[in-house]
Amino acid sequence: MALRSRILGCGSYLPENIVTNEELAKTVDTSDEWIVARTGIKQRHIANEGELTSDLARKAALKAIEHAGIDVQDIDLIIMGTTTPDNTFPSTATKIQAQLGLTHGFAMDVQAVCSGFMFALATADNFLKAGQGKTALVIGAETFSRLLDWEDRTTCVLFGDGAGAVILRAEESDGESAGILSTHLHSDGQHQDILMVDGGPSSTQSTGHVRMAGKEVFRHAVVNLAEVVKEALEDNNLTAEDIDWIVPHQANKRILDGTAKKLKVSTDKVIVTVDQHANTSAASIPLALDAAVRDGRIKRGDLLILEAMGGGLTWGSALIRW
């Protein structure tokens, strides 16, 4: 029997500080109507001064561990998707490892921007299926507000901070049991300039700010996300009608609606949190997943498709039986 990674539990954390569109409009040339019409975003959570990505990640991880009902010492590996690490090095995942009191196994960060959680999930899944661990903690966490130019209304209104996490465990599968059925990752560096940060240790010795060609990103997102969902379905001999829930990266409500339309899936099957969270980059999928699990929409046995696209460009999907 083959090994399959099953999600035992999930957890999330959002900073207490909420910034509404009306509050943003006091400092930048925008309005609630303008933001909602173009993005669907109504508010976002912003980390307080001194509140680090590792702080958000640790709190989400502890909730996932509690939800999964495991002992912390059961964790063999930690894979964390983030674009906003506490430090250039060491990896923020190793900080979480230390904070959880773990001295065995390994921990590392994965950098794929808004696709970060998908890349981290696929990495952990493959390590577990290869037998190089039994239990994994996978995190997506960001303090993306630290990368924003708060005078650029085209980007600063889009993003927020947060963290989400899942616990994976390798279990023998007969092909019908719950778990990750497949993961699908892609990247195309030819389009890196349409979504990027204009700084870094090697180039400017500074953090830099997010720069985005919005129309180009939108066009690539709808096409790539629909294609990577179809890829997952075809590889598993399934159709869009088999999907119970789409748990997408929460970038923009219009992208979510456009992708659903292209797949001919009802928007009622799409988990939407972008209105409350904004775009939390690598944290957005696990945040949305946790919200839908906690409120009872996602139930055991449901078929989920997770999908994301981010700077790079990077994009990916995962088909999961909950």
Backbone as numpy.savetxt, mean C-alpha at the origin, in Angstrom:
# Nx Ny Nz CAx CAy CAz Cx Cy Cz
2.21 -31.60 -1.29 1.37 -30.39 -1.29 2.24 -29.14 -1.29
1.83 -28.15 -2.04 2.60 -26.90 -2.15 2.30 -25.97 -0.98
3.26 -25.10 -0.70 3.06 -24.10 0.34 2.32 -22.90 -0.23
1.44 -22.31 0.59 0.74 -21.10 0.21 0.78 -20.14 1.40
0.97 -18.84 1.12 1.01 -17.83 2.18 -0.40 -17.37 2.50
-0.81 -17.61 3.72 -2.15 -17.21 4.16 -2.05 -15.97 5.03
-2.97 -15.04 4.84 -3.00 -13.84 5.69 -3.77 -14.18 6.97
-3.05 -14.18 8.08 -3.66 -14.52 9.37 -4.35 -13.33 10.02
-3.86 -12.12 9.74 -4.43 -10.95 10.39 -3.88 -9.67 9.78
-4.56 -8.58 10.07 -4.13 -7.29 9.53 -4.32 -6.20 10.59
-3.67 -5.08 10.37 -3.78 -3.96 11.31 -3.38 -2.67 10.62
-3.80 -1.55 11.19 -3.45 -0.27 10.58 -3.37 0.82 11.65
-2.77 1.92 11.26 -2.68 3.08 12.16 -2.64 4.36 11.34
-3.40 5.36 11.79 -3.41 6.68 11.18 -3.07 7.72 12.23
-2.24 8.71 11.89 -1.93 9.78 12.84 -3.21 10.49 13.29
-3.20 10.99 14.50 -4.40 11.63 15.06 -4.72 12.95 14.38
-3.70 13.62 13.83 -3.89 14.93 13.23 -4.57 14.82 11.87
-5.80 15.35 11.77 -6.57 15.32 10.52 -6.58 16.72 9.91
-6.27 16.79 8.62 -6.29 18.07 7.89 -7.36 17.98 6.81
-8.38 18.83 6.91 -9.45 18.84 5.93 -9.09 19.70 4.73
-9.87 19.57 3.67 -9.67 20.41 2.49 -9.84 21.89 2.83
-10.81 22.18 3.68 -11.04 23.57 4.07 -9.82 24.17 4.76
-9.15 23.37 5.59 -7.95 23.84 6.27 -6.82 24.10 5.27
-6.67 23.20 4.28 -5.65 23.38 3.26 -5.90 24.65 2.45
-7.16 24.93 2.20 -7.52 26.09 1.38 -7.13 27.41 2.03
-6.82 27.38 3.31 -6.39 28.59 4.01 -4.94 28.95 3.70
-4.17 27.96 3.23 -2.74 28.18 3.02 -2.30 27.99 1.57
-3.16 27.39 0.74 -2.81 27.18 -0.67 -4.02 27.50 -1.53
-3.79 27.92 -2.77 -4.86 28.34 -3.67 -5.65 27.13 -4.17
-6.63 26.70 -3.36 -7.46 25.56 -3.71 -8.78 25.68 -2.97
-9.64 24.70 -3.14 -10.92 24.69 -2.43 -11.38 23.26 -2.24
-12.30 23.05 -1.32 -12.85 21.72 -1.09 -13.50 21.20 -2.37
-14.23 22.06 -3.07 -14.91 21.65 -4.30 -13.92 21.19 -5.36
-12.83 21.94 -5.52 -11.81 21.63 -6.53 -11.16 20.28 -6.22
-10.80 20.04 -4.96 -10.12 18.80 -4.58 -11.05 17.60 -4.72
-12.28 17.72 -4.22 -13.23 16.60 -4.27 -13.58 16.25 -5.71
-13.80 17.26 -6.54 -14.17 17.00 -7.94 -13.09 16.26 -8.70
-11.84 16.56 -8.42 -10.74 15.98 -9.19 -10.15 14.72 -8.57
-10.34 14.53 -7.27 -9.68 13.41 -6.60 -10.58 12.56 -5.71
-11.68 13.13 -5.23 -12.53 12.43 -4.27 -12.05 12.55 -2.84
-10.93 13.25 -2.63 -10.35 13.37 -1.29 -11.06 14.47 -0.49
-11.40 14.15 0.75 -12.03 15.12 1.64 -11.12 15.53 2.80
-10.24 14.61 3.20 -9.32 14.89 4.31 -8.14 13.95 4.23
-7.13 14.23 5.07 -5.97 13.35 5.15 -5.41 13.44 6.57
-4.69 12.39 6.99 -4.02 12.36 8.30 -2.57 12.75 8.09
-2.08 13.66 8.92 -0.70 14.14 8.80 0.05 13.88 10.11
1.20 13.25 10.01 1.99 12.94 11.19 2.42 14.21 11.90
2.39 14.17 13.22 2.84 15.32 14.01 4.36 15.42 13.98
4.87 16.57 14.33 6.32 16.76 14.40 6.92 15.75 15.37
7.95 15.06 14.94 8.58 14.05 15.78 7.96 12.67 15.65
6.84 12.56 14.94 6.20 11.27 14.71 6.79 10.65 13.44
7.46 9.52 13.58 8.24 8.94 12.49 7.47 7.83 11.77
7.96 7.50 10.58 7.39 6.38 9.84 7.42 5.11 10.69
8.51 4.90 11.42 8.62 3.70 12.27 7.57 3.69 13.37
7.18 4.87 13.86 6.14 4.93 14.90 4.80 4.43 14.35
4.46 4.89 13.14 3.21 4.46 12.52 3.27 2.97 12.21
4.41 2.53 11.67 4.57 1.13 11.28 4.47 0.20 12.48
5.11 0.57 13.58 5.09 -0.27 14.78 3.66 -0.45 15.30
2.89 0.63 15.32 1.52 0.55 15.84 0.64 -0.31 14.94
0.82 -0.18 13.63 0.06 -1.03 12.70 0.47 -2.49 12.85
1.77 -2.73 13.00 2.29 -4.09 13.15 1.74 -4.77 14.40
1.71 -4.04 15.50 1.20 -4.61 16.76 -0.27 -4.98 16.64
-1.04 -4.18 15.93 -2.46 -4.50 15.72 -2.62 -5.74 14.84
-1.76 -5.87 13.83 -1.82 -7.04 12.96 -1.44 -8.30 13.73
-0.42 -8.19 14.56 0.02 -9.34 15.38 -1.09 -9.77 16.32
-1.76 -8.79 16.94 -2.88 -9.10 17.84 -4.04 -9.75 17.07
-4.35 -9.19 15.91 -5.45 -9.72 15.10 -5.17 -11.14 14.63
-3.90 -11.42 14.32 -3.51 -12.75 13.85 -3.45 -13.77 14.98
-3.32 -13.29 16.21 -3.25 -14.18 17.36 -1.96 -14.96 17.46
-0.86 -14.37 17.00 0.43 -15.04 17.05 1.31 -14.43 18.13
2.37 -15.12 18.47 3.39 -14.58 19.35 4.39 -13.81 18.50
4.84 -12.67 18.98 5.79 -11.84 18.23 7.01 -12.67 17.80
7.46 -13.54 18.68 8.66 -14.33 18.39 8.46 -15.34 17.26
7.21 -15.50 16.80 6.96 -16.40 15.67 7.42 -15.79 14.35
7.61 -14.47 14.32 7.92 -13.78 13.07 9.36 -14.08 12.63
9.49 -14.56 11.39 10.80 -14.92 10.84 11.39 -13.84 9.95
10.54 -13.02 9.34 11.02 -11.97 8.45 10.05 -10.79 8.43
10.63 -9.61 8.23 9.85 -8.38 8.13 10.22 -7.71 6.82
9.22 -7.49 5.97 9.42 -6.78 4.71 8.55 -5.53 4.77
9.17 -4.38 4.57 8.44 -3.12 4.72 8.54 -2.28 3.45
7.39 -1.91 2.91 7.34 -1.00 1.78 7.25 0.43 2.28
8.22 1.26 1.90 8.19 2.67 2.28 9.07 3.49 1.36
8.64 4.73 1.14 9.43 5.71 0.40 9.96 6.77 1.35
9.50 6.70 2.60 9.86 7.72 3.59 10.46 7.06 4.84
11.63 6.43 4.69 12.26 5.79 5.85 12.68 6.82 6.89
12.84 6.39 8.11 13.29 7.30 9.17 14.66 7.89 8.82
15.54 7.05 8.29 16.90 7.45 7.95 17.27 6.89 6.58
18.28 7.48 5.95 18.78 6.91 4.69 19.18 5.46 4.92
19.85 5.19 6.02 20.05 3.84 6.53 20.25 3.94 8.02
19.97 2.91 8.80 19.54 1.57 8.40 18.10 1.54 7.93
17.67 0.40 7.41 16.29 0.26 6.96 15.35 0.44 8.15
14.19 1.00 7.87 13.19 1.18 8.93 12.68 -0.17 9.41
12.69 -1.17 8.54 12.26 -2.51 8.95 13.12 -3.05 10.09
14.43 -2.75 10.08 15.28 -3.23 11.17 14.96 -2.50 12.47
14.50 -1.25 12.38 14.08 -0.54 13.58 12.84 -1.21 14.17
11.90 -1.60 13.30 10.70 -2.30 13.77 11.10 -3.64 14.40
12.03 -4.34 13.77 12.52 -5.60 14.30 13.02 -5.41 15.74
13.83 -4.39 15.94 14.37 -4.13 17.28 13.27 -3.74 18.26
12.34 -2.91 17.82 11.25 -2.45 18.69 10.33 -3.60 19.10
10.24 -4.62 18.25 9.42 -5.79 18.58 10.18 -6.81 19.42
11.47 -6.54 19.65 12.28 -7.44 20.47 12.76 -8.68 19.74
12.86 -8.58 18.41 13.30 -9.73 17.61 14.80 -9.64 17.32
15.50 -10.75 17.48 16.94 -10.79 17.15 17.24 -11.90 16.16
16.22 -12.62 15.72 16.42 -13.69 14.72 15.79 -13.27 13.40
16.05 -14.06 12.37 15.47 -13.78 11.06 16.08 -12.55 10.42
15.32 -11.90 9.52 15.85 -10.72 8.85 14.74 -9.71 8.59
15.16 -8.48 8.33 14.22 -7.39 8.06 14.82 -6.49 6.99
13.96 -6.01 6.07 14.46 -5.11 5.04 13.33 -4.25 4.48
13.72 -3.08 3.95 12.79 -2.20 3.27 12.74 -2.52 1.78
11.59 -2.25 1.17 11.41 -2.37 -0.27 10.94 -1.00 -0.78
11.56 -0.51 -1.87 11.24 0.82 -2.40 10.57 0.68 -3.76
9.26 0.85 -3.80 8.54 0.86 -5.07 7.45 1.93 -5.02
7.63 2.92 -4.16 6.72 4.05 -3.98 5.31 3.53 -3.69
4.30 3.94 -4.46 2.93 3.57 -4.14 2.65 2.09 -4.35
3.52 1.40 -5.09 3.41 -0.06 -5.24 4.18 -0.79 -4.14
4.70 -0.06 -3.18 5.59 -0.64 -2.18 5.02 -1.82 -1.43
3.74 -1.73 -1.05 3.15 -2.85 -0.30 3.01 -4.07 -1.20
2.66 -3.86 -2.48 2.54 -5.00 -3.40 3.88 -5.70 -3.58
4.95 -4.91 -3.73 6.27 -5.49 -3.89 6.73 -6.19 -2.61
6.41 -5.61 -1.46 6.77 -6.22 -0.17 6.00 -7.52 0.04
4.71 -7.50 -0.30 3.88 -8.70 -0.15 4.38 -9.83 -1.03
4.69 -9.51 -2.29 5.19 -10.53 -3.22 6.53 -11.08 -2.76
7.40 -10.20 -2.25 8.71 -10.64 -1.76 8.56 -11.60 -0.59
7.73 -11.23 0.37 7.51 -12.09 1.54 6.88 -13.42 1.12
5.90 -13.35 0.23 5.22 -14.55 -0.25 6.22 -15.53 -0.87
7.12 -15.02 -1.68 8.08 -15.90 -2.34 9.11 -16.48 -1.37
9.51 -15.69 -0.37 10.41 -16.24 0.66 9.72 -17.38 1.41
8.46 -17.20 1.74 7.75 -18.23 2.50 7.53 -19.48 1.65
7.16 -19.31 0.39 6.94 -20.47 -0.49 8.25 -21.21 -0.78
9.37 -20.49 -0.67 10.68 -21.12 -0.86 11.17 -21.83 0.40
10.39 -21.71 1.48 10.76 -22.37 2.72 11.78 -21.63 3.55
12.01 -20.34 3.25 13.01 -19.57 3.99 12.39 -18.77 5.14
11.40 -19.34 5.74 10.69 -18.76 6.87 9.28 -19.27 6.86
8.62 -19.17 8.01 7.24 -19.66 8.09 6.25 -18.52 8.30
6.67 -17.48 9.02 5.76 -16.38 9.34 6.42 -15.05 8.99
5.68 -14.21 8.30 6.22 -12.91 7.85 5.31 -11.78 8.29
5.95 -10.66 8.65 5.25 -9.40 8.90 5.51 -8.51 7.70
4.45 -8.09 7.02 4.57 -7.22 5.85 3.90 -5.89 6.17
4.64 -4.81 5.96 4.17 -3.48 6.35 4.25 -2.53 5.16
3.28 -1.63 5.07 3.37 -0.47 4.20 3.18 0.75 5.08
4.17 1.64 5.13 4.08 2.78 6.05 4.75 4.00 5.43
4.12 5.15 5.64 4.64 6.39 5.04 4.35 7.62 5.92
5.31 8.53 5.94 5.05 9.91 6.34 5.30 10.75 5.09
4.42 10.55 4.12 4.60 11.14 2.79 4.51 12.66 2.82
3.89 13.19 3.86 3.77 14.64 3.99 5.14 15.32 4.06
6.17 14.56 4.46 7.52 15.12 4.58 8.18 15.35 3.21
7.57 14.80 2.14 8.11 14.96 0.80 7.37 16.02 -0.02
6.37 16.65 0.57 5.50 17.53 -0.20 5.99 18.98 -0.22
5.76 19.61 -1.35 5.92 21.06 -1.48 4.55 21.66 -1.18
4.40 22.24 0.00 3.09 22.69 0.45 2.61 23.95 -0.26
3.40 24.43 -1.23 2.95 25.53 -2.07 2.50 25.05 -3.45
2.66 23.75 -3.71 2.27 23.17 -4.99 0.90 22.50 -4.84
-0.13 23.20 -5.28 -1.49 22.70 -5.04 -1.81 21.45 -5.86
-1.02 21.18 -6.89 -1.29 20.00 -7.71 -0.84 18.71 -7.03
0.03 18.81 -6.02 0.49 17.60 -5.32 0.17 17.59 -3.83
0.25 18.74 -3.16 0.13 18.71 -1.70 -1.26 18.31 -1.22
-2.27 18.46 -2.07 -3.63 18.09 -1.67 -3.87 16.59 -1.76
-2.97 15.86 -2.41 -3.22 14.47 -2.77 -2.82 13.45 -1.72
-1.88 13.81 -0.84 -1.23 12.79 -0.03 -1.50 12.91 1.46
-1.30 11.79 2.15 -1.43 11.74 3.60 -0.48 10.71 4.18
-0.53 10.56 5.49 0.37 9.64 6.21 -0.43 8.50 6.83
0.23 7.35 7.01 -0.44 6.22 7.64 0.39 4.96 7.51
-0.13 3.87 8.07 0.56 2.57 8.02 -0.44 1.44 8.10
-0.12 0.36 7.41 -0.92 -0.86 7.48 0.01 -2.07 7.45
-0.47 -3.19 7.98 0.38 -4.38 8.07 -0.46 -5.65 8.00
0.17 -6.72 7.54 -0.45 -8.04 7.55 0.55 -9.07 8.06
0.02 -10.15 8.60 0.82 -11.30 9.00 0.56 -12.43 8.02
1.63 -12.94 7.41 1.54 -14.08 6.50 2.10 -15.32 7.17
1.48 -16.47 6.91 2.04 -17.74 7.39 2.00 -18.77 6.27
3.10 -19.47 6.07 3.17 -20.52 5.06 2.46 -21.77 5.57
1.47 -22.21 4.79 0.71 -23.40 5.14 0.59 -24.30 3.92
0.51 -25.60 4.15 0.33 -26.52 3.03 -1.05 -26.32 2.42
-1.10 -26.29 1.10 -2.35 -26.00 0.40 -2.70 -27.13 -0.56
-4.01 -27.44 -0.63 -4.49 -28.42 -1.60 -4.97 -27.74 -2.87
-4.70 -26.41 -2.97 -5.12 -25.67 -4.13 -6.43 -24.94 -3.94
-7.21 -25.35 -2.93 -8.51 -24.74 -2.68 -8.51 -23.86 -1.43
-7.45 -23.95 -0.64 -7.44 -23.25 0.65 -7.16 -21.76 0.49
-7.37 -21.02 1.59 -7.16 -19.57 1.58 -5.69 -19.23 1.43
-5.43 -18.01 0.95 -4.05 -17.55 0.84 -3.81 -16.77 -0.44
-2.56 -16.41 -0.65 -2.16 -15.67 -1.85 -2.07 -16.65 -3.02
-2.93 -16.48 -4.01 -2.95 -17.38 -5.16 -1.83 -17.05 -6.14
-1.56 -15.75 -6.33 -0.46 -15.34 -7.21 -0.18 -13.86 -7.03
1.04 -13.45 -7.37 1.41 -12.04 -7.38 2.04 -11.72 -8.72
1.90 -10.46 -9.15 2.35 -10.05 -10.48 2.95 -8.65 -10.38
4.23 -8.52 -10.67 4.94 -7.25 -10.53 5.52 -6.79 -11.87
5.51 -5.45 -12.05 6.06 -4.86 -13.27 6.72 -3.53 -12.95
7.62 -3.13 -13.82 8.18 -1.78 -13.75 8.64 -1.35 -15.14
8.68 -0.03 -15.35 9.15 0.53 -16.61 9.81 1.87 -16.32
11.14 1.86 -16.23 11.90 3.05 -15.88 11.89 4.14 -16.92
11.37 3.86 -18.10 11.31 4.90 -19.14 10.38 6.05 -18.75
9.47 5.78 -17.81 8.48 6.80 -17.43 8.74 7.37 -16.04
9.96 7.25 -15.56 10.24 7.68 -14.18 10.03 9.17 -13.97
10.21 9.98 -15.01 10.13 11.43 -14.84 8.72 11.96 -14.61
7.68 11.17 -14.88 6.32 11.69 -14.73 5.83 11.64 -13.28
6.56 10.91 -12.43 6.23 10.85 -11.01 7.51 10.57 -10.24
8.03 11.60 -9.57 9.35 11.47 -8.96 9.51 12.47 -7.82
10.59 12.30 -7.08 11.02 13.30 -6.10 12.32 13.89 -6.61
12.40 15.22 -6.61 13.56 15.91 -7.22 14.72 16.08 -6.25
15.07 15.01 -5.54 16.20 15.07 -4.63 16.59 13.69 -4.15
17.71 13.61 -3.43 18.19 12.35 -2.90 19.63 12.45 -2.46
20.12 11.47 -1.69 21.47 11.52 -1.15 22.55 11.70 -2.22
22.44 10.99 -3.35 23.49 11.02 -4.37 23.40 12.25 -5.27
22.18 12.75 -5.49 22.01 13.83 -6.47 22.07 15.22 -5.83
21.26 15.45 -4.81 21.17 16.80 -4.23 21.55 16.84 -2.75
21.80 15.69 -2.17 22.09 15.60 -0.73 20.96 16.21 0.11
19.74 16.12 -0.43 18.55 16.61 0.28 17.39 15.68 -0.03
16.31 15.84 0.69 15.17 14.95 0.51 14.43 15.22 -0.79
14.24 16.49 -1.14 13.51 16.84 -2.34 12.00 16.82 -2.14
11.27 17.17 -3.21 9.81 17.23 -3.17 9.20 16.40 -4.29
7.97 15.99 -4.09 7.24 15.22 -5.10 6.92 16.11 -6.30
7.19 15.61 -7.50 6.83 16.28 -8.75 6.06 15.28 -9.61
4.97 15.74 -10.21 4.11 14.81 -10.92 3.47 15.45 -12.14
3.45 14.69 -13.24 2.69 15.07 -14.43 1.36 14.33 -14.35
0.38 14.98 -13.75 -0.86 14.31 -13.37 -1.59 13.60 -14.49
-1.75 14.24 -15.64 -2.50 13.62 -16.74 -1.80 12.37 -17.26
-0.48 12.42 -17.33 0.28 11.25 -17.80 0.17 10.10 -16.80
0.27 10.41 -15.52 0.16 9.37 -14.49 -1.22 8.72 -14.55
-2.26 9.55 -14.69 -3.63 9.04 -14.75 -3.78 8.06 -15.92
-3.26 8.45 -17.09 -3.40 7.62 -18.28 -2.71 6.26 -18.10
-1.48 6.29 -17.59 -0.76 5.04 -17.36 -1.45 4.19 -16.29
-1.97 4.84 -15.25 -2.56 4.11 -14.13 -3.76 3.27 -14.56
-4.69 3.87 -15.27 -5.90 3.14 -15.66 -5.56 1.95 -16.55
-4.66 2.16 -17.51 -4.27 1.08 -18.43 -3.51 -0.02 -17.69
-2.47 0.36 -16.95 -1.61 -0.63 -16.29 -2.34 -1.41 -15.21
-3.19 -0.73 -14.43 -3.90 -1.41 -13.35 -4.90 -2.41 -13.90
-5.63 -2.03 -14.93 -6.59 -2.97 -15.53 -5.86 -4.18 -16.10
-4.72 -3.95 -16.76 -3.98 -5.04 -17.38 -3.40 -6.00 -16.35
-2.90 -5.46 -15.23 -2.27 -6.34 -14.24 -3.32 -7.12 -13.45
-4.54 -6.60 -13.36 -5.65 -7.36 -12.78 -6.05 -8.49 -13.72
-6.16 -8.19 -15.00 -6.49 -9.22 -16.00 -5.44 -10.32 -16.01
-4.17 -9.93 -15.86 -3.08 -10.91 -15.83 -3.26 -11.90 -14.69
-3.60 -11.37 -13.51 -3.81 -12.24 -12.34 -4.98 -13.18 -12.55
-6.07 -12.65 -13.11 -7.25 -13.48 -13.34 -6.98 -14.58 -14.36
-6.33 -14.21 -15.46 -6.04 -15.19 -16.50 -5.12 -16.29 -16.00
-4.14 -15.93 -15.20 -3.19 -16.92 -14.67 -3.87 -17.91 -13.74
-5.02 -17.52 -13.19 -5.74 -18.41 -12.27 -7.05 -18.93 -12.86
-7.21 -18.75 -14.18 -8.41 -19.22 -14.89 -9.69 -18.70 -14.26
-9.68 -17.40 -13.96 -10.83 -16.74 -13.36 -11.23 -15.56 -14.23
-12.41 -15.00 -13.95 -12.88 -13.80 -14.65 -13.19 -12.72 -13.63
-13.42 -11.51 -14.13 -13.74 -10.39 -13.25 -14.99 -10.65 -12.43
-15.89 -11.46 -12.96 -17.13 -11.79 -12.24 -16.86 -12.60 -10.98
-15.70 -13.28 -10.93 -15.36 -14.08 -9.76 -14.88 -13.24 -8.58
-14.50 -11.99 -8.85 -13.94 -11.13 -7.80 -15.03 -10.67 -6.84
-14.77 -10.82 -5.56 -15.69 -10.28 -4.54 -15.34 -8.84 -4.20
-14.03 -8.56 -4.10 -13.62 -7.20 -3.73 -12.32 -6.82 -4.44
-12.27 -5.59 -4.94 -11.02 -5.00 -5.40 -10.52 -4.10 -4.28
-9.28 -4.33 -3.85 -8.66 -3.49 -2.82 -7.50 -2.75 -3.50
-7.78 -1.55 -4.01 -6.78 -0.86 -4.82 -5.93 0.13 -4.04
-4.82 0.51 -4.65 -4.08 1.66 -4.16 -4.98 2.87 -4.25
-5.01 3.66 -3.18 -5.95 4.79 -3.08 -5.28 6.08 -3.53
-5.19 6.26 -4.85 -4.54 7.46 -5.38 -5.54 8.55 -5.70
-6.63 8.16 -6.32 -7.56 9.14 -6.87 -8.85 8.40 -7.18
-9.98 8.94 -6.75 -11.27 8.27 -6.97 -11.54 8.07 -8.45
-11.10 8.99 -9.28 -11.34 8.85 -10.73 -10.55 7.68 -11.31
-9.34 7.43 -10.77 -8.56 6.27 -11.21 -9.26 4.97 -10.78
-9.79 4.95 -9.56 -10.49 3.76 -9.07 -11.70 3.47 -9.95
-12.47 4.51 -10.26 -13.67 4.34 -11.09 -13.29 3.95 -12.51
-12.23 4.57 -13.05 -11.80 4.27 -14.41 -11.32 2.85 -14.56
-10.60 2.34 -13.56 -10.10 0.97 -13.59 -11.26 -0.02 -13.51
-12.22 0.24 -12.61 -13.39 -0.63 -12.48 -14.18 -0.68 -13.78
-14.33 0.47 -14.42 -15.07 0.53 -15.68 -14.36 -0.28 -16.76
-13.04 -0.16 -16.82 -12.27 -0.89 -17.83 -12.37 -2.40 -17.61
-12.49 -2.81 -16.35 -12.61 -4.23 -16.01 -14.06 -4.72 -16.07
-15.00 -3.76 -16.24 -16.44 -4.06 -16.24 -16.87 -4.67 -14.91
-16.33 -4.07 -13.83 -16.67 -4.48 -12.46 -17.43 -3.34 -11.80
-18.47 -3.68 -11.05 -19.25 -2.66 -10.35 -18.38 -1.92 -9.34
-18.54 -0.60 -9.26 -17.79 0.18 -8.27 -18.19 -0.20 -6.84
-19.31 -0.90 -6.69 -19.72 -1.37 -5.36 -18.75 -2.41 -4.81
-17.96 -3.02 -5.70 -16.99 -4.05 -5.28 -15.62 -3.45 -4.97
-15.48 -2.13 -5.11 -14.19 -1.47 -4.90 -14.15 -0.88 -3.49
-13.14 -1.26 -2.71 -12.95 -0.69 -1.37 -12.34 0.70 -1.54
-13.03 1.72 -1.03 -12.59 3.12 -1.20 -12.35 3.76 0.16
-11.12 4.23 0.37 -10.79 4.99 1.58 -10.09 6.31 1.24
-9.90 6.55 -0.07 -9.16 7.75 -0.49 -9.82 9.03 0.01
-11.15 9.01 0.18 -11.85 10.21 0.64 -11.43 10.60 2.05
-11.11 9.59 2.88 -10.73 9.84 4.28 -9.23 9.84 4.52
-8.47 9.11 3.71 -7.03 8.93 3.94 -6.16 9.69 2.96
-6.72 10.09 1.79 -5.93 10.60 0.66 -4.98 9.49 0.20
-3.96 9.84 -0.55 -2.99 8.86 -1.06 -1.89 8.69 -0.03
-1.85 7.53 0.61 -0.82 7.24 1.61 0.28 6.34 1.06
0.42 6.36 -0.27 1.49 5.62 -0.95 1.49 4.14 -0.54
2.59 3.61 -0.07 2.69 2.18 0.23 1.74 1.74 1.34
1.21 2.67 2.11 0.31 2.31 3.21 -1.14 2.14 2.75
-1.46 2.60 1.53 -2.88 2.73 1.19 -3.61 1.40 1.07
-3.00 0.39 0.45 -3.68 -0.90 0.30 -3.90 -1.58 1.64
-2.88 -1.72 2.51 -3.15 -2.37 3.80 -4.10 -1.58 4.68
-4.11 -0.24 4.55 -5.09 0.57 5.29 -6.50 0.25 4.82
-6.70 0.19 3.49 -8.02 -0.12 2.94 -8.44 -1.55 3.28
-7.49 -2.47 3.20 -7.77 -3.87 3.52 -8.24 -4.01 4.98
-7.50 -3.39 5.88 -7.84 -3.48 7.29 -9.22 -2.87 7.57
-9.50 -1.74 6.94 -10.80 -1.09 7.15 -11.94 -2.00 6.72
-11.80 -2.68 5.59 -12.86 -3.53 5.07 -12.98 -4.85 5.81
-11.87 -5.34 6.36 -11.91 -6.55 7.19 -12.58 -6.24 8.53
-12.21 -5.10 9.12 -12.73 -4.74 10.44 -14.22 -4.43 10.41
-14.70 -3.82 9.30 -16.12 -3.48 9.26 -16.99 -4.62 8.71
-16.35 -5.75 8.39 -17.11 -6.95 8.03 -17.43 -7.11 6.56
-16.99 -6.17 5.71 -17.25 -6.33 4.28 -16.48 -7.53 3.72
-15.21 -7.61 4.04 -14.40 -8.74 3.58 -14.55 -9.89 4.57
-14.98 -11.04 4.06 -15.22 -12.22 4.89 -14.37 -13.38 4.41
-14.15 -14.34 5.29 -13.38 -15.52 4.94 -14.00 -16.20 3.73
-13.15 -16.56 2.79 -13.60 -17.20 1.57 -13.75 -16.25 0.41
-13.77 -14.93 0.67 -13.90 -13.95 -0.40 -12.65 -13.94 -1.28
-12.87 -13.65 -2.56 -11.76 -13.53 -3.50 -11.43 -12.05 -3.67
-10.18 -11.69 -3.36 -9.74 -10.29 -3.41 -8.69 -10.11 -4.49
-8.73 -8.96 -5.14 -7.63 -8.56 -6.00 -7.07 -7.25 -5.46
-5.78 -7.24 -5.16 -5.08 -6.04 -4.71 -4.28 -5.52 -5.89
-4.28 -4.20 -6.09 -3.52 -3.64 -7.21 -3.03 -2.24 -6.90
-1.87 -1.90 -7.49 -1.28 -0.58 -7.22 -0.37 -0.17 -8.37
-0.19 1.14 -8.52 0.82 1.68 -9.42 1.52 2.84 -8.73
2.82 2.95 -8.93 3.58 4.02 -8.30 4.71 4.51 -9.17
5.46 5.46 -8.65 6.59 6.02 -9.36 7.59 4.93 -9.73
8.24 5.15 -10.85 9.22 4.16 -11.32 9.26 4.03 -12.83
8.15 3.80 -13.50 6.87 3.41 -12.94 6.92 1.97 -12.45
6.16 1.69 -11.41 6.01 0.34 -10.89 4.52 0.04 -10.79
4.16 -1.23 -10.98 2.77 -1.62 -10.74 2.70 -3.12 -10.48
1.61 -3.53 -9.83 1.50 -4.95 -9.48 0.13 -5.30 -8.96
-0.11 -6.60 -8.85 -1.38 -7.09 -8.31 -1.13 -8.37 -7.53
-2.11 -8.71 -6.71 -2.09 -9.97 -5.97 -3.51 -10.50 -5.89
-3.69 -11.76 -6.22 -4.99 -12.41 -6.10 -4.98 -13.23 -4.82
-5.96 -12.98 -3.96 -5.94 -13.57 -2.61 -7.31 -14.17 -2.27
-7.30 -15.41 -1.78 -8.51 -15.99 -1.19 -8.43 -15.72 0.31
-9.37 -14.93 0.82 -9.28 -14.48 2.21 -9.58 -15.62 3.19
